[in-house]
Amino acid sequence: MKECCCAKKRICQSCSMPLREEALCGTNADGSKSEEYCIYCFKEGKFTEPDLTQEQIIEKGVQYLVKEQNIELSEAKRIMQEATRNLKRWQK
């Protein structure tokens, strides 16, 4: 079986979602699986939301953590700010 990006314990370099299985990996322009981005952020070699800001991705992550993981709002904000700080997409 071919090793996918997920076998390397990677996270999406846009939203910080763990890439735990191949189905979660985005796709490059040539149709291959991306080793850097998830399916929600990257399809066919392009960002699904090219104008998205780091602040907006933080807010999306906060909403998920509060709703789905039952994490308090202030803690969710801290987690997402820290998680996105060094991601490739948000480097200036």
C-alpha positions in Angstrom: 0.0 0.0 0.0 1.3 3.4 -1.0 2.2 5.7 2.0 0.2 8.9 1.9 0.8 12.2 3.5 -1.2 11.1 6.5 1.3 8.5 7.5 3.8 11.2 8.3 1.6 12.8 11.0 1.1 16.0 9.0 -1.4 18.8 9.5 -2.9 21.1 6.9 -0.7 24.1 6.3 -3.7 26.3 6.0 -6.2 25.3 8.7 -4.1 22.9 10.9 -6.5 20.0 10.5 -4.7 16.7 11.1 -4.2 14.7 7.9 -5.0 11.3 9.4 -6.1 9.6 6.3 -5.6 9.9 2.6 -9.2 11.0 2.0 -8.5 14.2 4.0 -5.6 15.2 1.8 -6.3 17.9 -0.8 -5.3 17.4 -4.5 -2.6 19.0 -6.6 -3.1 20.2 -10.1 -2.0 16.9 -11.5 -4.5 15.0 -9.4 -2.0 13.7 -6.9 -2.6 14.0 -3.2 -1.2 17.1 -1.5 1.2 16.5 1.3 0.6 20.0 2.7 -3.1 20.8 2.5 -6.5 19.2 3.4 -9.4 18.6 1.0 -11.3 21.5 2.5 -8.5 24.1 1.8 -6.9 22.8 -1.4 -8.4 21.2 -4.6 -6.9 20.7 -8.0 -3.8 22.7 -7.0 -5.7 25.8 -5.8 -7.0 27.1 -2.5 -10.7 26.6 -2.2 -11.0 30.0 -0.7 -8.1 32.0 -2.1 -9.1 35.3 -0.4 -9.4 33.7 3.0 -7.4 35.5 5.7 -5.6 34.0 8.7 -8.1 35.6 11.0 -11.0 34.0 9.1 -9.4 30.5 9.3 -8.9 31.1 13.1 -12.5 32.0 13.5 -13.6 28.9 11.5 -11.4 26.7 13.7 -12.7 28.4 16.9 -16.3 27.7 15.8 -15.5 24.0 15.2 -13.6 23.6 18.5 -16.4 25.2 20.5 -19.3 23.3 18.8 -17.8 19.9 18.0 -15.1 19.5 20.7 -16.9 21.4 23.5 -13.9 23.7 24.2 -14.4 27.0 25.9 -14.3 30.0 23.6 -11.2 31.6 25.1 -9.3 28.3 25.0 -10.4 27.6 21.4 -9.1 31.1 20.3 -5.8 30.4 22.0 -5.5 27.0 20.4 -6.2 28.3 16.9 -4.0 31.3 17.1 -1.1 29.1 18.2 -1.9 26.3 15.7 -1.9 28.7 12.7 1.1 30.8 13.7 3.7 28.8 11.8 1.6 27.3 9.0 3.0 27.7 5.5 0.0 29.5 4.0 0.2 32.3 6.6 3.9 33.0 6.5 4.6 36.5 5.4 
